[in-house]
Amino acid sequence: MTGTGPFVAVSDGVRVAIRVTPKASRTAATGIAATADGGAVVRVAVTAAPEDGKANQAVIKLLSKEWHMAKSSISLLSGHTDRNKVLQVAGDPGPLLAALTAWGQTLPQEPRP
């Protein structure tokens, strides 16, 4: 596995670490935040409540639009009931990692905690 920040290339795509804020005033990717363990996460805010998977669906819908890909190519690997989640984005890991990293560089970078 290779990658930088919240994006990690794996054999069948890219894994993305995210931190979700449900019940926010707007739905948006708000930045890249450093974690205490030295990693990084994409911060995502959604207006949906964290019940019955609504917030998870809102995250996938938002990121599929941001990344210009089908919702079916993004799946939730872990964190179904947690704010910290790991998504799997299916595709060729090389170009996909490059595209997602470039997208991530357009977001505000938050300092380490």
MOPAC internal coordinates of N, CA, C and O (Angstrom, degrees):
PM7 1SCF
backbone

  N    0.0000 0     0.00 0     0.00 0    0    0    0
  C    1.4475 1     0.00 0     0.00 0    1    0    0
  C    1.5235 1   109.18 1     0.00 0    2    1    0
  O    1.2310 1   121.71 1   -48.85 1    3    2    1
  N    1.3235 1   114.32 1   131.15 1    3    2    1
  C    1.4582 1   118.91 1   177.81 1    5    3    2
  C    1.5167 1   109.08 1  -133.10 1    6    5    3
  O    1.2310 1   121.14 1   -26.09 1    7    6    5
  N    1.3249 1   115.43 1   153.91 1    7    6    5
  C    1.4483 1   119.20 1   177.63 1    9    7    6
  C    1.5114 1   110.14 1   163.23 1   10    9    7
  O    1.2310 1   122.07 1    -4.83 1   11   10    9
  N    1.3147 1   113.64 1   175.17 1   11   10    9
  C    1.4494 1   119.41 1   178.40 1   13   11   10
  C    1.5126 1   108.93 1  -131.93 1   14   13   11
  O    1.2310 1   121.08 1   -30.79 1   15   14   13
  N    1.3190 1   115.54 1   149.21 1   15   14   13
  C    1.4525 1   120.13 1   178.54 1   17   15   14
  C    1.5068 1   111.80 1    60.08 1   18   17   15
  O    1.2310 1   120.39 1    44.80 1   19   18   17
  N    1.3297 1   116.86 1  -135.20 1   19   18   17
  C    1.4614 1   120.02 1  -176.61 1   21   19   18
  C    1.5278 1   113.83 1   -81.88 1   22   21   19
  O    1.2310 1   119.88 1   178.12 1   23   22   21
  N    1.3280 1   117.84 1    -1.88 1   23   22   21
  C    1.4627 1   122.38 1  -175.36 1   25   23   22
  C    1.5218 1   110.46 1  -107.64 1   26   25   23
  O    1.2310 1   120.48 1   -51.89 1   27   26   25
  N    1.3409 1   116.69 1   128.11 1   27   26   25
  C    1.4591 1   121.61 1  -179.63 1   29   27   26
  C    1.5235 1   108.72 1  -132.61 1   30   29   27
  O    1.2310 1   120.52 1   -57.05 1   31   30   29
  N    1.3255 1   116.60 1   122.95 1   31   30   29
  C    1.4599 1   121.22 1   177.47 1   33   31   30
  C    1.5249 1   110.12 1   -75.50 1   34   33   31
  O    1.2310 1   120.69 1   -44.94 1   35   34   33
  N    1.3187 1   116.28 1   135.06 1   35   34   33
  C    1.4631 1   123.37 1   173.90 1   37   35   34
  C    1.5291 1   106.64 1  -127.93 1   38   37   35
  O    1.2310 1   120.04 1    -4.31 1   39   38   37
  N    1.3077 1   117.52 1   175.69 1   39   38   37
  C    1.4619 1   120.61 1  -172.07 1   41   39   38
  C    1.5291 1   113.95 1   -59.42 1   42   41   39
  O    1.2310 1   119.58 1   148.08 1   43   42   41
  N    1.3207 1   118.41 1   -31.92 1   43   42   41
  C    1.4667 1   120.30 1  -175.57 1   45   43   42
  C    1.5282 1   114.01 1  -115.26 1   46   45   43
  O    1.2310 1   120.28 1  -159.79 1   47   46   45
  N    1.3394 1   117.08 1    20.21 1   47   46   45
  C    1.4565 1   119.33 1   178.44 1   49   47   46
  C    1.5200 1   111.82 1   154.51 1   50   49   47
  O    1.2310 1   121.47 1    35.50 1   51   50   49
  N    1.3269 1   114.78 1  -144.50 1   51   50   49
  C    1.4652 1   121.34 1  -178.88 1   53   51   50
  C    1.5227 1   108.52 1  -134.22 1   54   53   51
  O    1.2310 1   121.18 1   -42.35 1   55   54   53
  N    1.3223 1   115.35 1   137.65 1   55   54   53
  C    1.4711 1   120.72 1   173.85 1   57   55   54
  C    1.5213 1   108.17 1   -99.48 1   58   57   55
  O    1.2310 1   121.47 1   -41.45 1   59   58   57
  N    1.3258 1   114.79 1   138.55 1   59   58   57
  C    1.4526 1   121.00 1  -176.89 1   61   59   58
  C    1.5229 1   109.32 1  -125.36 1   62   61   59
  O    1.2310 1   120.59 1   -56.15 1   63   62   61
  N    1.3373 1   116.48 1   123.85 1   63   62   61
  C    1.4622 1   121.91 1   175.94 1   65   63   62
  C    1.5232 1   108.11 1   -86.66 1   66   65   63
  O    1.2310 1   120.70 1   -50.94 1   67   66   65
  N    1.3306 1   116.27 1   129.06 1   67   66   65
  C    1.4602 1   120.00 1   179.67 1   69   67   66
  C    1.5282 1   110.58 1  -132.72 1   70   69   67
  O    1.2310 1   121.14 1   -21.65 1   71   70   69
  N    1.3152 1   115.43 1   158.35 1   71   70   69
  C    1.4602 1   122.70 1   172.48 1   73   71   70
  C    1.5172 1   106.18 1  -126.98 1   74   73   71
  O    1.2310 1   120.59 1   -57.14 1   75   74   73
  N    1.3289 1   116.47 1   122.86 1   75   74   73
  C    1.4599 1   122.44 1  -173.15 1   77   75   74
  C    1.5249 1   111.06 1  -104.48 1   78   77   75
  O    1.2310 1   121.41 1   -43.26 1   79   78   77
  N    1.3226 1   114.91 1   136.74 1   79   78   77
  C    1.4608 1   121.69 1   170.70 1   81   79   78
  C    1.5243 1   106.88 1  -111.45 1   82   81   79
  O    1.2310 1   119.97 1   -75.84 1   83   82   81
  N    1.3504 1   117.65 1   104.16 1   83   82   81
  C    1.4598 1   119.86 1   179.13 1   85   83   82
  C    1.5337 1   110.67 1   -81.02 1   86   85   83
  O    1.2310 1   121.09 1   -14.14 1   87   86   85
  N    1.3199 1   115.51 1   165.86 1   87   86   85
  C    1.4644 1   123.18 1   178.70 1   89   87   86
  C    1.5266 1   111.99 1    55.70 1   90   89   87
  O    1.2310 1   120.73 1  -142.17 1   91   90   89
  N    1.3279 1   116.22 1    37.83 1   91   90   89
  C    1.4675 1   122.00 1   178.26 1   93   91   90
  C    1.5309 1   109.11 1   -83.11 1   94   93   91
  O    1.2310 1   120.48 1    -9.83 1   95   94   93
  N    1.3258 1   116.69 1   170.17 1   95   94   93
  C    1.4585 1   120.27 1  -179.91 1   97   95   94
  C    1.5288 1   112.17 1   -76.00 1   98   97   95
  O    1.2310 1   120.22 1   159.43 1   99   98   97
  N    1.3535 1   117.18 1   -20.57 1   99   98   97
  C    1.4574 1   120.99 1   177.54 1  101   99   98
  C    1.5187 1   109.57 1  -149.67 1  102  101   99
  O    1.2310 1   121.15 1   -19.84 1  103  102  101
  N    1.3212 1   115.40 1   160.16 1  103  102  101
  C    1.4548 1   121.74 1   178.34 1  105  103  102
  C    1.5240 1   108.34 1   -99.49 1  106  105  103
  O    1.2310 1   120.74 1   -60.31 1  107  106  105
  N    1.3505 1   116.20 1   119.69 1  107  106  105
  C    1.4636 1   120.16 1  -178.36 1  109  107  106
  C    1.5211 1   110.26 1  -168.47 1  110  109  107
  O    1.2310 1   121.13 1   -24.59 1  111  110  109
  N    1.3261 1   115.45 1   155.41 1  111  110  109
  C    1.4637 1   121.32 1   166.80 1  113  111  110
  C    1.5210 1   104.85 1   -81.93 1  114  113  111
  O    1.2310 1   120.22 1   -59.29 1  115  114  113
  N    1.3348 1   117.19 1   120.71 1  115  114  113
  C    1.4628 1   120.20 1  -170.11 1  117  115  114
  C    1.5227 1   114.60 1  -102.36 1  118  117  115
  O    1.2310 1   119.54 1   168.95 1  119  118  117
  N    1.3291 1   118.49 1   -11.05 1  119  118  117
  C    1.4526 1   119.18 1   178.32 1  121  119  118
  C    1.5102 1   113.03 1   157.22 1  122  121  119
  O    1.2310 1   121.87 1     1.36 1  123  122  121
  N    1.3186 1   114.03 1  -178.64 1  123  122  121
  C    1.4646 1   122.82 1   174.30 1  125  123  122
  C    1.5200 1   106.10 1  -111.37 1  126  125  123
  O    1.2310 1   120.70 1   -55.73 1  127  126  125
  N    1.3262 1   116.26 1   124.27 1  127  126  125
  C    1.4591 1   120.34 1  -178.47 1  129  127  126
  C    1.5250 1   109.86 1  -116.53 1  130  129  127
  O    1.2310 1   121.24 1   -39.63 1  131  130  129
  N    1.3085 1   115.23 1   140.37 1  131  130  129
  C    1.4657 1   121.25 1   175.13 1  133  131  130
  C    1.5276 1   108.60 1   -77.79 1  134  133  131
  O    1.2310 1   121.08 1   -31.91 1  135  134  133
  N    1.3141 1   115.55 1   148.09 1  135  134  133
  C    1.4592 1   120.32 1   177.12 1  137  135  134
  C    1.5214 1   109.35 1  -105.86 1  138  137  135
  O    1.2310 1   120.83 1   -16.65 1  139  138  137
  N    1.3099 1   116.03 1   163.35 1  139  138  137
  C    1.4619 1   121.14 1  -177.67 1  141  139  138
  C    1.5278 1   112.11 1   -62.96 1  142  141  139
  O    1.2310 1   120.13 1   152.84 1  143  142  141
  N    1.3365 1   117.36 1   -27.16 1  143  142  141
  C    1.4722 1   120.13 1  -178.05 1  145  143  142
  C    1.5285 1   112.77 1   -87.76 1  146  145  143
  O    1.2310 1   120.29 1  -170.66 1  147  146  145
  N    1.3469 1   117.06 1     9.34 1  147  146  145
  C    1.4572 1   120.49 1   176.81 1  149  147  146
  C    1.5131 1   114.85 1    93.71 1  150  149  147
  O    1.2310 1   120.18 1   177.18 1  151  150  149
  N    1.3192 1   117.26 1    -2.82 1  151  150  149
  C    1.4574 1   120.93 1   178.14 1  153  151  150
  C    1.5133 1   111.14 1   -88.32 1  154  153  151
  O    1.2310 1   120.97 1    16.80 1  155  154  153
  N    1.3201 1   115.75 1  -163.20 1  155  154  153
  C    1.4584 1   120.99 1   178.12 1  157  155  154
  C    1.5200 1   109.04 1  -148.28 1  158  157  155
  O    1.2310 1   120.92 1   -24.85 1  159  158  157
  N    1.3218 1   115.85 1   155.15 1  159  158  157
  C    1.4641 1   122.28 1   177.88 1  161  159  158
  C    1.5218 1   109.02 1  -135.59 1  162  161  159
  O    1.2310 1   121.32 1   -28.36 1  163  162  161
  N    1.3239 1   115.07 1   151.64 1  163  162  161
  C    1.4543 1   120.77 1   170.26 1  165  163  162
  C    1.5238 1   106.09 1   -84.70 1  166  165  163
  O    1.2310 1   120.45 1   -54.96 1  167  166  165
  N    1.3318 1   116.75 1   125.04 1  167  166  165
  C    1.4649 1   120.72 1   177.75 1  169  167  166
  C    1.5178 1   108.35 1   -88.58 1  170  169  167
  O    1.2310 1   121.30 1   -52.16 1  171  170  169
  N    1.3472 1   115.12 1   127.84 1  171  170  169
  C    1.4561 1   121.93 1  -178.36 1  173  171  170
  C    1.5220 1   108.68 1  -128.86 1  174  173  171
  O    1.2310 1   120.55 1   -47.95 1  175  174  173
  N    1.3236 1   116.56 1   132.05 1  175  174  173
  C    1.4632 1   121.94 1   175.96 1  177  175  174
  C    1.5265 1   107.95 1  -112.23 1  178  177  175
  O    1.2310 1   120.64 1   -45.24 1  179  178  177
  N    1.3285 1   116.37 1   134.76 1  179  178  177
  C    1.4655 1   120.82 1   177.54 1  181  179  178
  C    1.5174 1   109.32 1  -131.57 1  182  181  179
  O    1.2310 1   120.68 1   -31.06 1  183  182  181
  N    1.3249 1   116.31 1   148.94 1  183  182  181
  C    1.4624 1   120.41 1   179.80 1  185  183  182
  C    1.5235 1   112.05 1   -79.43 1  186  185  183
  O    1.2310 1   120.03 1   162.16 1  187  186  185
  N    1.3135 1   117.55 1   -17.84 1  187  186  185
  C    1.4599 1   122.04 1  -177.92 1  189  187  186
  C    1.5278 1   111.31 1   -68.07 1  190  189  187
  O    1.2310 1   121.71 1   -31.39 1  191  190  189
  N    1.3260 1   114.32 1   148.61 1  191  190  189
  C    1.4609 1   120.82 1   176.95 1  193  191  190
  C    1.5286 1   109.45 1   -79.45 1  194  193  191
  O    1.2310 1   120.50 1   -28.71 1  195  194  193
  N    1.3390 1   116.64 1   151.29 1  195  194  193
  C    1.4680 1   119.85 1  -179.81 1  197  195  194
  C    1.5319 1   111.87 1   -81.66 1  198  197  195
  O    1.2310 1   120.56 1  -118.70 1  199  198  197
  N    1.3079 1   116.54 1    61.30 1  199  198  197
  C    1.4610 1   120.36 1   179.16 1  201  199  198
  C    1.5188 1   109.65 1  -135.72 1  202  201  199
  O    1.2310 1   120.90 1   -39.72 1  203  202  201
  N    1.3136 1   115.88 1   140.28 1  203  202  201
  C    1.4659 1   122.73 1   178.79 1  205  203  202
  C    1.5307 1   113.26 1    54.84 1  206  205  203
  O    1.2310 1   119.99 1  -150.48 1  207  206  205
  N    1.3240 1   117.63 1    29.52 1  207  206  205
  C    1.4542 1   121.46 1   177.30 1  209  207  206
  C    1.5197 1   114.88 1    75.16 1  210  209  207
  O    1.2310 1   119.70 1  -170.08 1  211  210  209
  N    1.3327 1   118.17 1     9.92 1  211  210  209
  C    1.4721 1   120.73 1  -177.90 1  213  211  210
  C    1.5191 1   111.91 1   -64.02 1  214  213  211
  O    1.2310 1   119.80 1   138.77 1  215  214  213
  N    1.3133 1   117.98 1   -41.23 1  215  214  213
  C    1.4641 1   120.53 1   179.37 1  217  215  214
  C    1.5289 1   110.46 1   -66.61 1  218  217  215
  O    1.2310 1   120.07 1   140.22 1  219  218  217
  N    1.3262 1   117.47 1   -39.78 1  219  218  217
  C    1.4644 1   120.78 1   177.96 1  221  219  218
  C    1.5251 1   110.82 1   -61.87 1  222  221  219
  O    1.2310 1   120.22 1   137.10 1  223  222  221
  N    1.3213 1   117.19 1   -42.90 1  223  222  221
  C    1.4599 1   121.44 1   178.40 1  225  223  222
  C    1.5267 1   110.71 1   -63.89 1  226  225  223
  O    1.2310 1   120.53 1   140.63 1  227  226  225
  N    1.3323 1   116.59 1   -39.37 1  227  226  225
  C    1.4674 1   120.80 1   179.35 1  229  227  226
  C    1.5306 1   110.98 1   -65.12 1  230  229  227
  O    1.2310 1   120.36 1   142.00 1  231  230  229
  N    1.3280 1   116.91 1   -38.00 1  231  230  229
  C    1.4699 1   121.16 1   178.14 1  233  231  230
  C    1.5306 1   109.82 1   -63.21 1  234  233  231
  O    1.2310 1   120.34 1   132.02 1  235  234  233
  N    1.3149 1   116.96 1   -47.98 1  235  234  233
  C    1.4628 1   120.80 1  -179.13 1  237  235  234
  C    1.5265 1   110.67 1   -63.83 1  238  237  235
  O    1.2310 1   120.02 1   139.63 1  239  238  237
  N    1.3272 1   117.56 1   -40.37 1  239  238  237
  C    1.4648 1   121.05 1   178.11 1  241  239  238
  C    1.5288 1   110.74 1   -62.47 1  242  241  239
  O    1.2310 1   120.42 1   133.68 1  243  242  241
  N    1.3365 1   116.81 1   -46.32 1  243  242  241
  C    1.4644 1   120.87 1   179.74 1  245  243  242
  C    1.5268 1   111.17 1   -61.11 1  246  245  243
  O    1.2310 1   120.62 1   128.94 1  247  246  245
  N    1.3322 1   116.42 1   -51.06 1  247  246  245
  C    1.4634 1   119.42 1  -175.61 1  249  247  246
  C    1.5245 1   112.25 1   -68.16 1  250  249  247
  O    1.2310 1   119.73 1   148.18 1  251  250  249
  N    1.3204 1   118.12 1   -31.82 1  251  250  249
  C    1.4699 1   119.39 1   176.63 1  253  251  250
  C    1.5286 1   110.07 1   -64.66 1  254  253  251
  O    1.2310 1   120.07 1   143.81 1  255  254  253
  N    1.3302 1   117.47 1   -36.19 1  255  254  253
  C    1.4696 1   120.16 1   176.46 1  257  255  254
  C    1.5310 1   110.67 1   -71.21 1  258  257  255
  O    1.2310 1   120.33 1   135.61 1  259  258  257
  N    1.3261 1   116.98 1   -44.39 1  259  258  257
  C    1.4737 1   121.21 1  -179.95 1  261  259  258
  C    1.5291 1   111.04 1   -60.30 1  262  261  259
  O    1.2310 1   120.92 1   140.05 1  263  262  261
  N    1.3280 1   115.84 1   -39.95 1  263  262  261
  C    1.4610 1   121.10 1  -174.75 1  265  263  262
  C    1.5255 1   112.78 1   -94.07 1  266  265  263
  O    1.2310 1   119.68 1   178.97 1  267  266  265
  N    1.3356 1   118.21 1    -1.03 1  267  266  265
  C    1.4595 1   123.23 1   178.64 1  269  267  266
  C    1.5246 1   111.79 1    56.06 1  270  269  267
  O    1.2310 1   121.09 1  -125.57 1  271  270  269
  N    1.3255 1   115.52 1    54.43 1  271  270  269
  C    1.4606 1   120.60 1   178.16 1  273  271  270
  C    1.5217 1   110.04 1  -144.16 1  274  273  271
  O    1.2310 1   120.76 1   -14.35 1  275  274  273
  N    1.3032 1   116.15 1   165.65 1  275  274  273
  C    1.4557 1   121.45 1  -179.54 1  277  275  274
  C    1.5233 1   110.95 1   -69.12 1  278  277  275
  O    1.2310 1   121.14 1   -36.00 1  279  278  277
  N    1.3279 1   115.43 1   144.00 1  279  278  277
  C    1.4664 1   119.89 1   177.34 1  281  279  278
  C    1.5264 1   110.98 1   -60.10 1  282  281  279
  O    1.2310 1   120.70 1   149.11 1  283  282  281
  N    1.3247 1   116.26 1   -30.89 1  283  282  281
  C    1.4659 1   120.28 1  -177.94 1  285  283  282
  C    1.5277 1   112.84 1   -67.86 1  286  285  283
  O    1.2310 1   119.75 1   164.07 1  287  286  285
  N    1.3359 1   118.08 1   -15.93 1  287  286  285
  C    1.4631 1   119.97 1   178.98 1  289  287  286
  C    1.5321 1   112.11 1   -87.19 1  290  289  287
  O    1.2310 1   120.27 1   176.71 1  291  290  289
  N    1.3425 1   117.09 1    -3.29 1  291  290  289
  C    1.4627 1   121.40 1   179.22 1  293  291  290
  C    1.5222 1   108.23 1  -115.48 1  294  293  291
  O    1.2310 1   120.72 1   -53.07 1  295  294  293
  N    1.3234 1   116.24 1   126.93 1  295  294  293
  C    1.4631 1   119.78 1   178.46 1  297  295  294
  C    1.5238 1   110.17 1  -132.14 1  298  297  295
  O    1.2310 1   121.23 1   -26.20 1  299  298  297
  N    1.3111 1   115.24 1   153.80 1  299  298  297
  C    1.4577 1   122.18 1  -179.79 1  301  299  298
  C    1.5269 1   108.78 1   -90.68 1  302  301  299
  O    1.2310 1   120.41 1   -63.63 1  303  302  301
  N    1.3420 1   116.82 1   116.37 1  303  302  301
  C    1.4636 1   121.22 1  -179.81 1  305  303  302
  C    1.5193 1   112.28 1   -86.21 1  306  305  303
  O    1.2310 1   120.80 1   135.42 1  307  306  305
  N    1.3430 1   116.07 1   -44.58 1  307  306  305
  C    1.4613 1   119.20 1  -178.55 1  309  307  306
  C    1.5209 1   109.94 1  -148.56 1  310  309  307
  O    1.2310 1   121.07 1   -20.61 1  311  310  309
  N    1.3172 1   115.55 1   159.39 1  311  310  309
  C    1.4520 1   121.26 1   178.59 1  313  311  310
  C    1.5117 1   113.60 1    90.56 1  314  313  311
  O    1.2310 1   119.97 1  -149.28 1  315  314  313
  N    1.3178 1   117.67 1    30.72 1  315  314  313
  C    1.4585 1   120.92 1  -177.99 1  317  315  314
  C    1.5302 1   112.48 1   -55.09 1  318  317  315
  O    1.2310 1   120.10 1   145.16 1  319  318  317
  N    1.3265 1   117.42 1   -34.84 1  319  318  317
  C    1.4669 1   120.41 1  -178.35 1  321  319  318
  C    1.5262 1   111.97 1  -119.62 1  322  321  319
  O    1.2310 1   120.53 1  -161.38 1  323  322  321
  N    1.3191 1   116.59 1    18.62 1  323  322  321
  C    1.4658 1   121.72 1  -177.48 1  325  323  322
  C    1.5249 1   108.75 1  -120.40 1  326  325  323
  O    1.2310 1   120.11 1   -22.58 1  327  326  325
  N    1.3200 1   117.40 1   157.42 1  327  326  325
  C    1.4638 1   120.81 1   175.89 1  329  327  326
  C    1.5293 1   111.04 1   -70.91 1  330  329  327
  O    1.2310 1   120.32 1   148.36 1  331  330  329
  N    1.3232 1   116.99 1   -31.64 1  331  330  329
  C    1.4656 1   121.70 1   178.33 1  333  331  330
  C    1.5224 1   108.35 1   -87.80 1  334  333  331
  O    1.2310 1   120.94 1   -56.07 1  335  334  333
  N    1.3195 1   115.82 1   123.93 1  335  334  333
  C    1.4597 1   120.89 1  -175.21 1  337  335  334
  C    1.5206 1   110.72 1  -133.56 1  338  337  335
  O    1.2310 1   121.02 1   -19.19 1  339  338  337
  N    1.3162 1   115.66 1   160.81 1  339  338  337
  C    1.4594 1   121.97 1   172.57 1  341  339  338
  C    1.5208 1   106.72 1  -126.00 1  342  341  339
  O    1.2310 1   121.27 1   -56.13 1  343  342  341
  N    1.3378 1   115.17 1   123.87 1  343  342  341
  C    1.4530 1   121.81 1   177.36 1  345  343  342
  C    1.5153 1   109.51 1  -103.22 1  346  345  343
  O    1.2310 1   120.63 1   -30.51 1  347  346  345
  N    1.3143 1   116.41 1   149.49 1  347  346  345
  C    1.4637 1   123.23 1   172.84 1  349  347  346
  C    1.5194 1   107.26 1  -110.91 1  350  349  347
  O    1.2310 1   120.47 1   -55.81 1  351  350  349
  N    1.3215 1   116.70 1   124.19 1  351  350  349
  C    1.4591 1   121.85 1   176.55 1  353  351  350
  C    1.5212 1   106.69 1  -108.37 1  354  353  351
  O    1.2310 1   120.64 1   -63.55 1  355  354  353
  N    1.3319 1   116.38 1   116.45 1  355  354  353
  C    1.4628 1   121.33 1  -176.05 1  357  355  354
  C    1.5239 1   110.66 1   -78.90 1  358  357  355
  O    1.2310 1   121.11 1   -38.65 1  359  358  357
  N    1.3262 1   115.49 1   141.35 1  359  358  357
  C    1.4583 1   121.15 1   177.25 1  361  359  358
  C    1.5130 1   111.50 1   150.22 1  362  361  359
  O    1.2310 1   121.22 1     4.31 1  363  362  361
  N    1.3205 1   115.26 1  -175.69 1  363  362  361
  C    1.4616 1   121.94 1   177.88 1  365  363  362
  C    1.5299 1   107.73 1   -70.23 1  366  365  363
  O    1.2310 1   119.51 1   -63.07 1  367  366  365
  N    1.3348 1   118.54 1   116.93 1  367  366  365
  C    1.4597 1   120.41 1  -171.80 1  369  367  366
  C    1.5247 1   115.62 1   -62.17 1  370  369  367
  O    1.2310 1   119.33 1   147.35 1  371  370  369
  N    1.3236 1   118.89 1   -32.65 1  371  370  369
  C    1.4654 1   120.79 1  -177.38 1  373  371  370
  C    1.5245 1   113.03 1   -61.11 1  374  373  371
  O    1.2310 1   120.30 1   115.29 1  375  374  373
  N    1.3380 1   117.03 1   -64.71 1  375  374  373
  C    1.4607 1   119.04 1  -178.80 1  377  375  374
  C    1.5327 1   112.46 1   -66.53 1  378  377  375
  O    1.2310 1   120.59 1   147.44 1  379  378  377
  N    1.3251 1   116.48 1   -32.56 1  379  378  377
  C    1.4618 1   120.37 1  -179.78 1  381  379  378
  C    1.5276 1   110.89 1   -65.46 1  382  381  379
  O    1.2310 1   120.33 1   135.87 1  383  382  381
  N    1.3306 1   116.98 1   -44.13 1  383  382  381
  C    1.4634 1   120.82 1   177.78 1  385  383  382
  C    1.5240 1   110.56 1   -62.11 1  386  385  383
  O    1.2310 1   120.11 1   137.80 1  387  386  385
  N    1.3222 1   117.40 1   -42.20 1  387  386  385
  C    1.4613 1   121.13 1   179.39 1  389  387  386
  C    1.5270 1   110.94 1   -62.97 1  390  389  387
  O    1.2310 1   120.30 1   136.60 1  391  390  389
  N    1.3402 1   117.02 1   -43.40 1  391  390  389
  C    1.4652 1   120.91 1  -178.92 1  393  391  390
  C    1.5255 1   111.37 1   -66.90 1  394  393  391
  O    1.2310 1   120.23 1   136.20 1  395  394  393
  N    1.3313 1   117.17 1   -43.80 1  395  394  393
  C    1.4691 1   119.94 1  -178.63 1  397  395  394
  C    1.5277 1   111.25 1   -69.22 1  398  397  395
  O    1.2310 1   120.20 1   142.70 1  399  398  397
  N    1.3261 1   117.21 1   -37.30 1  399  398  397
  C    1.4644 1   120.63 1   177.72 1  401  399  398
  C    1.5309 1   109.85 1   -64.30 1  402  401  399
  O    1.2310 1   120.60 1   137.73 1  403  402  401
  N    1.3225 1   116.45 1   -42.27 1  403  402  401
  C    1.4726 1   120.30 1   177.80 1  405  403  402
  C    1.5246 1   110.48 1   -62.88 1  406  405  403
  O    1.2310 1   120.36 1   137.92 1  407  406  405
  N    1.3205 1   116.92 1   -42.08 1  407  406  405
  C    1.4703 1   121.17 1   176.78 1  409  407  406
  C    1.5290 1   110.01 1   -61.02 1  410  409  407
  O    1.2310 1   120.39 1   134.90 1  411  410  409
  N    1.3331 1   116.85 1   -45.10 1  411  410  409
  C    1.4593 1   121.31 1  -179.14 1  413  411  410
  C    1.5156 1   112.76 1   -61.29 1  414  413  411
  O    1.2310 1   120.17 1   148.97 1  415  414  413
  N    1.3305 1   117.27 1   -31.03 1  415  414  413
  C    1.4656 1   120.87 1  -179.98 1  417  415  414
  C    1.5241 1   112.21 1   -71.28 1  418  417  415
  O    1.2310 1   120.19 1   165.32 1  419  418  417
  N    1.3367 1   117.25 1   -14.68 1  419  418  417
  C    1.4634 1   120.35 1   177.25 1  421  419  418
  C    1.5277 1   111.73 1   -83.66 1  422  421  419
  O    1.2310 1   120.47 1   168.03 1  423  422  421
  N    1.3301 1   116.70 1   -11.97 1  423  422  421
  C    1.4671 1   121.39 1  -178.88 1  425  423  422
  C    1.5268 1   110.77 1   -88.36 1  426  425  423
  O    1.2310 1   120.11 1   -26.26 1  427  426  425
  N    1.3354 1   117.40 1   153.74 1  427  426  425
  C    1.4596 1   119.81 1   175.14 1  429  427  426
  C    1.5364 1   110.90 1   -61.58 1  430  429  427
  O    1.2310 1   120.84 1   -40.79 1  431  430  429
  N    1.3232 1   116.00 1   139.21 1  431  430  429
  C    1.4585 1   121.63 1   177.75 1  433  431  430
  C    1.5200 1   109.21 1   -96.96 1  434  433  431
  O    1.2310 1   119.86 1   -58.74 1  435  434  433
  N    1.3185 1   117.87 1   121.26 1  435  434  433
  C    1.4550 1   121.17 1   179.58 1  437  435  434
  C    1.5269 1   109.33 1   -92.04 1  438  437  435
  O    1.2310 1   119.76 1   -35.98 1  439  438  437
  N    1.3292 1   118.07 1   144.02 1  439  438  437
  C    1.4757 1   121.38 1  -177.04 1  441  439  438
  C    1.5263 1   111.89 1   -68.71 1  442  441  439
  O    1.2310 1   122.01 1   -18.12 1  443  442  441
  N    1.3147 1   113.76 1   161.88 1  443  442  441
  C    1.4733 1   119.85 1   177.51 1  445  443  442
  C    1.5227 1   109.96 1   -64.79 1  446  445  443
  O    1.2310 1   120.85 1   -32.80 1  447  446  445
  N    1.3600 1   115.98 1   147.20 1  447  446  445
  C    1.4649 1   119.62 1  -179.71 1  449  447  446
  C    1.5187 1   112.37 1   -69.57 1  450  449  447
  O    1.2310 1   120.10 1   180.00 1  451  450  449

